[in-house]
Amino acid sequence: MIWIYLALFLVLSYYFIIKSDSKTLQKFFSLLSGVFFILTISPLLSEVIFDFLIKISLFLPFVLGMLGIIFGWAGIKGEVRISLLFINSLAFLFYLLAFLMGTFGFKQP
């Protein structure tokens, strides 16, 4: 399943990021934002990847989400920037809600 998302990311990044008429640095930042988004949502697709990331640090998905937002902000202007910021923000908010539910929602009375 992760291969399908990687192939989709490669095709979309080629047509919307690499083929654009922007500066090379902005293209690189947009690609990094997309990579951080894929890294952020990959634990949702596989339990093994999720366990690996959580063993490294409980806050690693937050760091990946914030890096995706930062690099998306510095990326290509226009619709690509809006899309990257939106998807990275959604992934960040999902992990924030899951983290808050896991830490505060499951406490015993």
Backbone as numpy.savetxt, mean C-alpha at the origin, in Angstrom:
# Nx Ny Nz CAx CAy CAz Cx Cy Cz
-2.73 -16.24 -5.90 -3.55 -15.05 -5.90 -2.69 -13.79 -5.90
-1.58 -13.84 -5.18 -0.71 -12.67 -5.12 -0.10 -12.39 -6.49
0.09 -13.42 -7.30 0.66 -13.24 -8.63 -0.28 -12.45 -9.53
-1.56 -12.63 -9.34 -2.53 -11.89 -10.14 -2.44 -10.40 -9.81
-2.32 -10.08 -8.53 -2.20 -8.67 -8.14 -0.89 -8.06 -8.60
0.18 -8.84 -8.57 1.46 -8.32 -9.06 1.42 -8.08 -10.57
0.81 -9.00 -11.31 0.69 -8.82 -12.75 -0.18 -7.61 -13.07
-1.28 -7.45 -12.34 -2.15 -6.30 -12.53 -1.40 -5.00 -12.21
-0.61 -5.01 -11.14 0.17 -3.83 -10.79 1.17 -3.49 -11.88
1.85 -4.50 -12.42 2.84 -4.25 -13.47 2.19 -3.67 -14.73
1.06 -4.21 -15.12 0.38 -3.70 -16.32 -0.10 -2.27 -16.10
-0.76 -2.02 -14.97 -1.26 -0.67 -14.69 -0.13 0.33 -14.52
0.96 -0.07 -13.87 2.07 0.86 -13.70 2.75 1.16 -15.03
2.79 0.20 -15.92 3.38 0.47 -17.23 2.56 1.48 -18.01
1.25 1.30 -18.05 0.42 2.18 -18.87 0.17 3.55 -18.25
0.07 3.61 -16.94 -0.29 4.88 -16.32 0.89 5.64 -15.71
1.96 4.94 -15.37 3.07 5.62 -14.72 4.27 5.75 -15.66
4.73 4.64 -16.20 5.95 4.68 -17.01 5.72 5.39 -18.33
4.56 5.25 -18.94 4.26 5.90 -20.22 3.87 7.37 -20.08
3.77 7.89 -18.87 3.35 9.28 -18.69 4.49 10.24 -19.04
4.14 11.50 -19.23 5.11 12.52 -19.59 5.57 13.30 -18.37
5.96 12.60 -17.33 6.39 13.24 -16.10 7.89 13.06 -15.92
8.40 13.69 -14.89 9.81 13.55 -14.57 10.08 12.15 -14.06
11.32 11.72 -14.20 11.70 10.37 -13.80 11.56 10.17 -12.30
11.88 11.17 -11.52 11.78 11.06 -10.06 10.32 10.91 -9.62
9.42 11.63 -10.26 8.00 11.50 -9.94 7.47 10.12 -10.33
7.94 9.58 -11.44 7.56 8.22 -11.84 8.05 7.21 -10.81
9.29 7.40 -10.35 9.86 6.50 -9.36 9.08 6.53 -8.05
8.71 7.73 -7.60 7.92 7.85 -6.37 6.54 7.21 -6.53
5.94 7.35 -7.70 4.64 6.73 -7.93 4.76 5.20 -7.93
5.81 4.69 -8.54 6.02 3.25 -8.52 6.26 2.74 -7.10
7.03 3.48 -6.32 7.26 3.09 -4.92 5.97 3.11 -4.12
5.12 4.08 -4.38 3.84 4.13 -3.69 3.00 2.91 -4.03
3.00 2.51 -5.28 2.28 1.31 -5.68 2.86 0.05 -5.06
4.18 -0.02 -4.97 4.83 -1.18 -4.34 4.47 -1.25 -2.86
4.47 -0.12 -2.18 4.10 -0.12 -0.77 2.63 -0.47 -0.58
1.78 -0.11 -1.54 0.39 -0.54 -1.45 0.27 -2.05 -1.59
0.98 -2.63 -2.54 0.96 -4.08 -2.71 1.49 -4.76 -1.47
2.56 -4.23 -0.88 3.09 -4.80 0.36 2.11 -4.65 1.52
1.34 -3.59 1.51 0.37 -3.37 2.57 -0.80 -4.33 2.49
-1.28 -4.60 1.28 -2.44 -5.49 1.17 -2.05 -6.96 1.03
-0.79 -7.27 0.82 -0.40 -8.68 0.65 -0.68 -9.53 1.89
-0.58 -9.02 3.12 -0.96 -9.87 4.26 -2.43 -10.25 4.28
-3.27 -9.47 3.62 -4.69 -9.83 3.56 -4.92 -11.05 2.67
-3.98 -11.32 1.78 -4.15 -12.40 0.83 -3.56 -13.71 1.31
-2.61 -13.65 2.22 -1.94 -14.87 2.65 -1.68 -14.81 4.16
-2.04 -15.87 4.84 -1.82 -15.92 6.29 -0.34 -16.03 6.64
0.43 -16.67 5.77 1.87 -16.83 6.00 2.57 -15.47 5.96
2.21 -14.66 4.97 2.80 -13.32 4.87 2.37 -12.46 6.06
1.11 -12.59 6.46 0.61 -11.82 7.61 1.38 -12.19 8.87
1.57 -13.48 9.13 2.33 -13.91 10.31 3.77 -13.42 10.26
4.37 -13.45 9.06 5.74 -12.99 8.91 5.87 -11.50 9.24
4.94 -10.69 8.72 5.01 -9.24 8.97 4.72 -8.91 10.43
3.78 -9.62 11.04 3.45 -9.34 12.43 4.58 -9.78 13.36
5.31 -10.84 12.99 6.46 -11.25 13.80 7.58 -10.22 13.74
7.70 -9.55 12.61 8.72 -8.50 12.50 8.33 -7.34 13.40
7.13 -6.82 13.22 6.63 -5.73 14.05 5.13 -5.62 13.86
4.46 -5.30 14.93 3.02 -5.13 14.88 2.65 -3.86 14.10
3.57 -2.93 14.03 3.30 -1.65 13.40 3.83 -1.56 11.97
4.37 -2.65 11.43 4.91 -2.62 10.07 3.88 -2.28 9.00
2.63 -2.80 9.06 1.64 -2.37 8.06 1.35 -0.86 8.10
1.44 -0.26 9.28 1.25 1.19 9.38 2.40 1.94 8.72
3.60 1.45 8.92 4.78 2.08 8.31 4.70 1.97 6.79
4.33 0.78 6.29 4.20 0.60 4.84 3.11 1.50 4.28
2.00 1.62 4.99 0.91 2.49 4.53 1.32 3.96 4.50
2.02 4.40 5.53 2.45 5.80 5.56 3.49 6.08 4.48
4.40 5.13 4.25 5.37 5.33 3.17 4.67 5.39 1.81
3.64 4.57 1.64 2.87 4.63 0.40 2.18 5.97 0.21
1.65 6.52 1.30 1.00 7.83 1.21 2.01 8.93 0.92
3.15 8.88 1.57 4.19 9.90 1.36 4.73 9.86 -0.06
5.06 8.65 -0.55 5.58 8.56 -1.91 4.49 8.86 -2.94
3.24 8.55 -2.64 2.15 8.90 -3.54 1.97 10.40 -3.65
2.18 11.09 -2.54 2.05 12.55 -2.55 3.15 13.19 -3.39
4.34 12.58 -3.41 5.45 13.13 -4.18 5.48 12.60 -5.61
4.53 11.78 -5.98 4.53 11.16 -7.30 3.92 12.03 -8.38
3.49 11.37 -9.43 2.95 12.04 -10.61 1.66 12.78 -10.24
1.55 14.00 -10.71 0.38 14.82 -10.41 -0.81 14.39 -11.25
-1.98 14.69 -10.73 -3.20 14.40 -11.48 -3.95 13.21 -10.92
-4.57 12.47 -11.82 -5.40 11.35 -11.41 -4.60 10.21 -10.81
-3.36 10.05 -11.23 -2.52 8.99 -10.68 -2.24 9.27 -9.21
-1.94 10.51 -8.88 -1.68 10.87 -7.49 -2.93 10.67 -6.63
-4.06 11.08 -7.13 -5.31 10.92 -6.37 -5.59 9.45 -6.12
-5.41 8.63 -7.15 -5.66 7.19 -7.01 -4.70 6.55 -6.01
-3.42 6.88 -6.10 -2.44 6.30 -5.17 -2.70 6.73 -3.74
-3.01 7.99 -3.55 -3.31 8.47 -2.21 -4.57 7.81 -1.65
-5.57 7.64 -2.49 -6.83 7.05 -2.05 -6.65 5.58 -1.65
-6.00 4.79 -2.49 -5.86 3.37 -2.16 -4.93 3.15 -0.98
-3.87 3.93 -0.87 -2.98 3.79 0.28 -3.66 4.25 1.56
-4.48 5.29 1.48 -5.22 5.75 2.66 -6.25 4.72 3.10
-6.93 4.09 2.14 -7.89 3.04 2.50 -7.20 1.86 3.18
-6.05 1.44 2.66 -5.32 0.33 3.27 -4.85 0.71 4.67
-4.39 1.94 4.84 -3.93 2.41 6.15 -5.09 2.44 7.14
-6.23 2.96 6.72 -7.40 3.01 7.60 -7.91 1.62 7.95
-7.85 0.68 7.01 -8.26 -0.69 7.30 -7.39 -1.28 8.40
-6.08 -1.12 8.29 -5.20 -1.66 9.32 -5.38 -0.93 10.65
-5.67 0.35 10.59 -5.92 1.09 11.82 -7.16 0.56 12.53
-8.24 0.35 11.78 -9.46 -0.19 12.37 -9.25 -1.61 12.89
-8.54 -2.43 12.13 -8.27 -3.80 12.58 -7.40 -3.81 13.83
-6.42 -2.91 13.89 -5.55 -2.82 15.05 -6.32 -2.37 16.29
-7.17 -1.35 16.12 -7.96 -0.87 17.26 -8.97 -1.91 17.73
-9.59 -2.62 16.79 -10.52 -3.68 17.19 -9.78 -4.81 17.90
-8.60 -5.14 17.42 -7.84 -6.23 18.03 -7.31 -5.89 19.41
-6.94 -4.65 19.63 -6.36 -4.29 20.93 -7.42 -3.88 21.94
-8.45 -3.16 21.52 -9.44 -2.68 22.47 -10.77 -3.40 22.38
-11.09 -3.97 21.25 -12.40 -4.57 21.07 -12.57 -5.94 21.67
-11.47 -6.67 21.83 -11.57 -8.04 22.32 -11.14 -8.19 23.79
-11.15 -7.12 24.53 -10.80 -7.21 25.95 -11.94 -7.85 26.73
-11.57 -8.61 27.72 -12.58 -9.25 28.57 -13.15 -8.22 29.54
-14.45 -8.33 29.88 -15.04 -7.35 30.79 -14.56 -7.51 32.22
